[in-house]
Amino acid sequence: MIATGVVAASSSVLTACGGSDSGSSKSSVPDVSKAKTQNIPVGTKADSTGPAPEVTGAVKGGTIYSLDQFDMDHMDPAQIYVSTEGLITVPIMRGLTGYKIDDKGNATLVGDAATDAGTVKDGGKTWVFTLKDGIKWEDGSDLSMDDVRHTFERLFASFVTEGPRYVQDWLVGGDSYKGPYDGKNLDSIEIDGKTVTFRLKEAHADFNFTLAMRGYSLVPKKFDTKEKYDKSPKSCGPYKIQSRSVGKSMVYVRNDHWDAKTDPIRNAYPDKFSFAFGFQQLAATDRFIADKGNDQYAMALYNEVAPERIAEVLTSATYKKRVLTQVDPVTYYWPINTTRITDVKVRQAINWAWPQQDTQVIRGGKSTSEVATTIFSPVTPGYKDFDLYDRKSYPNGNPTKAKALLKEAGKVGQKLVIAYQQSDIMVKEAVAIKNALEKAGFTVVNKMIDKSTFYTQVGKIDNGFDLMSAGWSPDWPSGYSVFYPCWDGDNIGDGRSNYAQLKNASVDKAITAATAETDVDKANAAWGNIDEQIMKLAACVPDYHAIRNWMYGSKVGNVVYDAGNTGIALCKLYAKG
């Protein structure tokens, strides 16, 4: 249930029903479909100047703990394309640009390691950034322009199989470049003093948003251990890794060489972050409810209120004070492998049979999610409201219609191998999905995969799966960052995010045209039409739009949403005295 690609900017809306002292015992549920679309503005040079604004009432010291299900599959920024990986690295990694969060969770794009959010030239084909003075790595050495060049050149190395591909695809000469390890530089990355210039093949007016993705965080050249860097990245942020037991725990402590005056984004109130992995949602929720010992200082990056406790928690005035509820721009969906399920009627039958109401109940009901009929989230610019598979009339699927399509295709009994992520909730959902599809005439084999390596496994071309659970948020506020990475035929390959392996000339042509459209309203309309075009091909099953409910301990201060990285803002938290 991790959203690949939710690691960067999103068009989101704050709709909190937690944190109130009103004493109300009623649970208010945000309406995703009626939520207001928001864009993330670009800040000024002054906005990009540190230190970050102080949090009212915050105190320094103490430890913030986490209770989460799983460790990170990747911590090398070049490999990061999963929301939790992005969130957990904000305290230790910095990029040229990033997101400044206000006290309500609203985001502004600013210069992070750069003095501002960039200067655009040539109508968007050339971008210039100037590095700030005084930024140091955890060993005390300066962040250098060699580090900046190396960060972007190493993206082309053969060991980088995950992570975003925008920069690699956009830079002039990137088609043939193989990385810096043979001593060769990429000419389209130019260094002059403290300035770096990127020369792109075509105009990209949102390149500065692209660089805010955690996948483009900076890497020190002298500490680059290639594949091994994934397990032990170095910090130029306010914290550094003190210890890590893969699959079990990780501890951050202060980086004494971080200078707050260089950083407009991060506060650094706790002395330590202690992350613990291996807790299912119910176990974590019960500990949050009990609120004992160190759990009073605990939060979760991934674990939300468990479905078994959602009604109890959201209808309690006491517990609701310790819940951050947020409409998220993610859409969770099930890509259908179009190279294995080639008949569109079979793919449409899967959509008609899908038990969305049953799975929603398993997740905790309408307080946790809204049934999806589209790939786009309603809070994303370009969203188009349509319902090709009549969810309004058949919220739990129409097995009769599905079976009729299978008969037309001559595929009654069609075998489907379905991959899902290991968790208590997904086990239940997988059973409901299997039962519904078999009722419609399919033969289903469910495959449970370890959550921490799930996207690595399903991201392989020859993964052996017909459907797989996935999710996607815009990497920044545009349809491009949804439809190019997930649905363009050029983005098929090991580690890429076109999980459906859809290669359709008409869709690719439409994506190219929408990308080139300079009129914002026309471009947004085009992206909505592409959504409908893909759904007519039934390349996936849209499942739900998420409503997050994160519970936390009574002594965790300032729990706010990070709209840039779509999760709890770690660098805004503090431990109450």
Long-range contacts (C-beta under 8 A, 24 or more apart in sequence): 1-332, 1-421, 1-423, 1-425, 1-426, 1-469, 1-471, 2-82, 2-83, 2-84, 2-302, 2-421, 2-451, 2-454, 2-455, 2-471, 3-82, 3-83, 3-328, 3-330, 3-332, 3-471, 3-472, 3-473, 3-566, 4-81, 4-82, 4-83, 4-455, 4-470, 4-471, 4-472, 4-497, 5-81, 5-164, 5-472, 5-473, 5-474, 5-475, 5-481, 5-485, 5-486, 5-497, 6-82, 6-83, 6-86, 6-328, 6-329, 6-330, 6-471, 6-472, 6-473, 6-565, 6-566, 6-567, 7-80, 7-81, 7-82, 7-83, 7-85, 7-86, 7-87, 7-213, 7-214, 7-215, 7-475, 7-565, 7-566, 8-86, 8-209, 8-210, 8-212, 8-213, 8-214, 8-474, 8-475, 8-476, 8-481, 8-564, 8-565, 9-40, 9-99, 9-107, 9-109, 9-209, 9-212, 9-474, 9-475, 9-476, 9-477, 9-563, 9-564, 10-40, 10-328, 10-329, 10-380, 10-473, 10-474, 10-476, 10-477, 10-563, 10-564, 10-566, 11-37, 11-38, 11-39, 11-40, 11-329, 11-379, 11-380, 11-381, 11-474, 11-477, 12-38, 12-326, 12-327, 12-328, 12-329, 12-379, 12-561, 12-563, 12-566, 13-37, 13-38, 13-327, 13-379, 14-104, 14-105, 14-106, 14-326, 14-327, 14-561, 14-563, 15-325, 15-326, 15-327, 16-324, 16-325, 16-326, 17-314, 17-320, 17-323, 17-325, 18-320, 18-321, 18-322, 18-323, 18-324, 18-325, 18-549, 19-320, 19-321, 19-323, 19-324, 19-559, 20-317, 20-320, 20-321, 21-321, 22-317, 23-317, 24-317, 25-315, 25-316, 25-317, 26-315, 27-311, 27-314, 27-315, 27-320, 27-367, 29-366, 29-367, 29-547, 30-325, 30-327, 30-547, 31-370, 32-327, 32-370, 32-377, 32-378, 32-379, 32-545, 32-547, 33-370, 33-378, 33-385, 34-378, 35-327, 35-378, 35-379, 36-379, 37-378, 37-379, 37-380, 37-381, 37-383, 38-106, 38-379, 38-563, 39-381, 39-477, 40-99, 40-107, 40-108, 40-109, 40-209, 40-476, 40-477, 40-563, 40-564, 41-108, 41-109, 42-108, 42-109, 42-117, 42-208, 43-100, 43-108, 43-109, 43-110, 43-116, 43-117, 44-116, 45-111, 45-115, 45-116, 47-100, 47-108, 47-110, 47-264, 48-110, 48-111, 48-112, 48-114, 48-115, 48-116, 48-117, 48-264, 49-264, 50-259, 50-260, 50-261, 50-262, 50-263, 50-264, 51-260, 51-261, 51-263, 51-264, 52-100, 52-260, 52-263, 52-264, 52-265, 52-266, 52-267, 52-571, 53-102, 54-267, 55-103, 55-267, 55-269, 55-557, 55-558, 55-572, 55-574, 56-103, 57-557, 57-558, 58-267, 58-269, 58-557, 58-558, 58-574, 59-269, 59-557, 59-574, 59-575, 59-576, 59-577, 60-268, 60-269, 60-270, 60-271, 60-574, 61-269, 61-270, 61-271, 61-575, 61-577, 62-270, 62-271, 62-272, 62-297, 62-574, 62-575, 62-576, 62-577, 63-270, 63-271, 63-272, 63-273, 63-274, 63-294, 63-297, 63-575, 64-270, 64-272, 64-273, 64-274, 64-297, 64-298, 64-299, 64-556, 64-570, 64-573, 64-574, 64-575, 65-273, 65-274, 65-275, 65-276, 65-294, 65-295, 65-297, 65-298, 65-299, 65-553, 66-273, 66-274, 66-275, 66-276, 66-298, 66-299, 66-300, 66-301, 67-276, 67-279, 67-283, 67-284, 67-287, 67-288, 67-295, 67-298, 67-299, 67-300, 67-303, 68-275, 68-276, 68-277, 68-279, 68-284, 68-300, 68-301, 68-302, 68-303, 69-277, 69-278, 69-279, 69-280, 69-281, 69-284, 69-302, 69-303, 69-423, 69-451, 70-247, 70-277, 70-278, 70-302, 70-450, 70-451, 70-452, 71-246, 71-247, 71-248, 71-250, 71-277, 71-452, 72-452, 73-162, 73-452, 73-453, 73-454, 73-455, 73-456, 74-162, 74-163, 74-230, 75-230, 75-231, 75-233, 76-160, 76-219, 76-229, 76-230, 76-233, 77-151, 77-163, 77-214, 77-215, 77-216, 77-217, 77-218, 77-219, 77-233, 78-154, 78-155, 78-157, 78-160, 78-162, 78-163, 78-215, 78-219, 79-160, 79-161, 79-162, 79-163, 79-215, 79-230, 80-162, 80-163, 80-214, 80-215, 80-217, 81-162, 81-163, 81-164, 81-215, 81-455, 81-497, 82-455, 83-330, 83-473, 83-565, 83-566, 83-567, 84-301, 84-302, 84-567, 85-214, 86-213, 86-214, 86-215, 86-565, 86-567, 87-301, 87-562, 87-565, 87-566, 87-567, 87-568, 87-570, 88-250, 88-275, 88-301, 88-570, 89-214, 89-217, 89-233, 90-214, 90-237, 90-265, 90-266, 90-562, 90-565, 90-569, 90-570, 90-571, 91-237, 91-238, 91-239, 91-252, 91-266, 91-268, 91-273, 91-570, 91-571, 92-233, 92-235, 92-236, 92-237, 92-239, 92-240, 92-241, 92-252, 92-255, 93-214, 93-217, 93-218, 93-233, 93-235, 93-236, 93-237, 94-135, 94-217, 94-218, 94-236, 94-237, 94-263, 95-211, 95-212, 95-213, 95-214, 95-216, 95-217, 95-218, 96-129, 96-131, 96-148, 96-196, 96-211, 96-216, 96-218, 97-129, 97-208, 97-209, 97-211, 97-212, 98-212, 98-265, 98-564, 99-212, 99-265, 99-562, 99-563, 99-564, 99-565, 100-264, 100-265, 101-265, 101-560, 101-562, 101-563, 101-564, 101-569, 101-572, 103-558, 103-560, 104-560, 105-326, 105-560, 105-561, 105-562, 105-563, 105-569, 106-563, 107-562, 107-563, 107-564, 109-208, 109-209, 109-212, 109-564, 110-264, 110-265, 111-264, 112-212, 112-263, 112-264, 112-265, 113-143, 113-148, 113-218, 113-236, 113-262, 117-208, 118-207, 118-208, 118-211, 120-205, 120-207, 120-208, 122-203, 123-203, 124-200, 124-203, 124-204, 124-205, 124-207, 125-199, 125-200, 125-201, 125-202, 125-203, 125-204, 126-197, 126-198, 126-199, 126-200, 127-197, 127-198, 127-200, 127-207, 127-208, 128-195, 128-196, 128-197, 128-198, 129-195, 129-196, 129-198, 129-211, 130-194, 130-195, 130-196, 131-194, 131-195, 131-196, 132-262, 133-194, 133-262, 134-259, 134-261, 134-262, 135-236, 135-259, 135-262, 136-236, 136-257, 136-258, 136-259, 137-220, 137-223, 137-234, 137-235, 137-236, 137-257, 138-234, 138-235, 138-236, 138-240, 138-255, 138-257, 139-234, 139-257, 140-257, 141-220, 141-222, 143-218, 143-220, 143-236, 144-221, 145-191, 145-193, 145-194, 145-196, 146-191, 146-221, 147-218, 147-219, 147-220, 147-221, 148-191, 148-196, 148-218, 149-180, 149-185, 149-189, 149-191, 149-196, 150-180, 150-219, 150-220, 150-221, 150-224, 151-216, 151-217, 151-218, 151-219, 152-186, 152-189, 152-198, 152-216, 153-177, 153-179, 153-180, 153-185, 153-186, 153-189, 154-179, 154-180, 154-181, 154-219, 154-224, 155-179, 155-216, 156-186, 157-181, 157-226, 159-226, 159-227, 161-459, 161-494, 161-495, 162-455, 162-456, 162-459, 162-495, 163-215, 163-495, 164-210, 164-213, 164-215, 164-216, 164-475, 164-485, 165-485, 165-491, 165-496, 166-210, 166-213, 166-475, 166-485, 167-198, 167-210, 167-211, 167-216, 169-490, 170-200, 170-201, 170-202, 170-204, 170-207, 171-198, 171-199, 171-200, 171-201, 172-199, 172-200, 172-201, 174-201, 181-226, 206-476, 206-478, 206-480, 209-475, 209-476, 209-477, 209-478, 210-475, 210-476, 212-476, 212-564, 213-475, 213-476, 214-565, 237-263, 237-266, 238-263, 238-266, 238-267, 238-268, 238-571, 239-268, 239-273, 242-272, 247-277, 247-278, 247-452, 248-276, 248-277, 248-278, 249-274, 249-275, 249-276, 249-277, 250-275, 250-277, 251-275, 265-571, 266-571, 267-571, 267-572, 267-574, 268-571, 269-557, 269-573, 269-574, 269-575, 270-573, 270-574, 270-575, 273-570, 275-301, 279-303, 280-306, 280-423, 280-424, 281-305, 281-306, 281-307, 281-423, 281-424, 281-425, 282-306, 282-308, 282-309, 282-424, 285-309, 285-313, 285-551, 288-322, 288-551, 288-552, 288-553, 289-313, 289-319, 289-551, 291-322, 291-553, 291-554, 295-553, 296-553, 296-554, 296-555, 296-556, 297-553, 297-555, 297-556, 297-575, 298-552, 298-553, 298-556, 299-550, 299-552, 299-553, 299-556, 299-559, 299-568, 299-573, 300-550, 300-551, 300-552, 300-568, 301-567, 301-568, 301-570, 303-550, 304-368, 304-548, 304-549, 304-550, 304-551, 305-364, 305-549, 305-550, 305-551, 306-364, 306-425, 307-362, 307-363, 307-364, 307-365, 307-368, 307-425, 310-364, 310-365, 310-367, 310-368, 310-549, 311-364, 311-365, 311-367, 313-549, 313-551, 314-367, 314-549, 319-551, 322-551, 322-552, 322-553, 322-554, 323-549, 323-550, 323-551, 323-552, 324-548, 324-549, 324-550, 324-552, 324-559, 324-560, 324-561, 324-568, 325-547, 325-548, 325-549, 325-550, 326-547, 326-548, 326-550, 326-561, 327-379, 327-545, 327-546, 327-547, 327-548, 328-377, 328-473, 328-545, 328-546, 328-547, 328-548, 328-566, 329-377, 329-379, 329-380, 329-473, 329-474, 329-566, 330-377, 330-471, 330-472, 330-473, 330-545, 330-546, 330-566, 331-372, 331-374, 331-375, 331-376, 331-377, 331-471, 331-472, 331-473, 331-542, 331-543, 331-544, 331-545, 331-546, 332-369, 332-372, 332-469, 332-470, 332-471, 332-543, 332-544, 332-545, 332-546, 333-372, 333-375, 333-470, 333-471, 333-472, 333-540, 333-541, 333-542, 333-543, 334-418, 334-467, 334-468, 334-469, 334-470, 334-540, 334-541, 334-543, 335-467, 335-468, 335-470, 335-486, 335-499, 335-500, 335-539, 335-540, 336-466, 336-467, 336-500, 336-538, 336-539, 336-540, 336-541, 337-463, 337-465, 337-466, 337-467, 337-468, 337-499, 337-500, 337-501, 338-500, 338-501, 338-502, 338-503, 338-537, 338-539, 339-501, 340-465, 340-466, 341-414, 341-416, 341-466, 343-409, 343-411, 344-537, 344-538, 345-405, 345-406, 345-408, 345-409, 345-411, 346-405, 346-406, 346-409, 346-411, 346-414, 347-537, 347-538, 347-539, 348-389, 348-405, 348-538, 349-401, 349-402, 349-403, 349-405, 349-406, 349-409, 349-411, 349-440, 349-441, 349-442, 350-402, 350-416, 350-437, 350-442, 350-467, 350-538, 350-541, 351-388, 351-389, 351-535, 351-538, 351-541, 352-389, 352-394, 352-397, 352-398, 352-399, 352-401, 352-402, 352-405, 352-440, 353-397, 353-398, 353-399, 353-402, 353-436, 353-437, 353-439, 353-440, 353-442, 354-389, 354-397, 354-433, 354-436, 354-437, 354-541, 354-543, 355-396, 355-397, 355-432, 355-433, 355-435, 355-436, 356-391, 356-395, 356-396, 356-397, 356-543, 356-544, 357-395, 357-396, 358-396, 358-432, 358-436, 359-429, 359-432, 359-433, 359-543, 359-544, 360-544, 362-425, 362-428, 362-429, 362-432, 363-425, 363-429, 363-544, 367-547, 367-549, 368-546, 368-547, 368-549, 369-544, 369-545, 369-546, 369-547, 370-544, 370-545, 370-547, 371-395, 371-543, 371-544, 372-542, 372-543, 372-544, 372-545, 373-542, 374-531, 374-532, 374-535, 374-542, 375-472, 375-482, 375-483, 375-486, 375-487, 375-531, 375-534, 375-535, 375-540, 375-542, 376-479, 376-482, 376-527, 376-528, 376-531, 377-473, 377-545, 378-545, 380-474, 380-477, 380-479, 380-482, 381-477, 381-478, 381-479, 381-524, 381-527, 382-478, 382-479, 382-523, 382-524, 382-525, 382-526, 382-527, 382-528, 382-531, 383-528, 383-531, 384-525, 384-528, 384-529, 384-531, 384-532, 386-531, 386-532, 386-535, 388-532, 388-535, 388-536, 396-436, 397-436, 397-440, 399-436, 399-439, 399-440, 399-441, 402-440, 402-441, 403-440, 403-441, 406-440, 406-441, 406-442, 407-441, 412-441, 413-441, 413-442, 413-443, 414-441, 414-442, 414-443, 415-442, 415-443, 415-444, 415-445, 415-466, 416-442, 416-443, 416-444, 416-445, 416-466, 416-467, 417-445, 417-447, 417-464, 417-465, 417-466, 417-467, 418-444, 418-445, 418-446, 418-447, 418-465, 418-466, 418-467, 418-468, 419-447, 419-449, 419-454, 419-457, 419-458, 419-463, 419-465, 419-467, 419-468, 419-469, 420-446, 420-447, 420-448, 420-449, 420-468, 420-469, 421-448, 421-449, 421-451, 421-454, 421-469, 422-448, 422-449, 422-450, 422-451, 422-454, 423-451, 426-469, 456-495, 458-499, 459-494, 459-495, 459-496, 459-497, 459-499, 460-494, 460-495, 461-492, 461-493, 461-494, 461-501, 467-541, 468-499, 470-499, 471-546, 472-497, 473-566, 478-523, 478-527, 479-514, 479-523, 479-524, 479-526, 479-527, 479-528, 479-530, 480-511, 480-514, 480-515, 480-527, 482-527, 483-511, 483-514, 483-527, 483-530, 483-531, 483-534, 484-511, 484-515, 487-511, 487-530, 487-534, 487-539, 500-539, 500-540, 502-534, 502-537, 502-539, 504-537, 506-533, 507-533, 507-534, 507-537
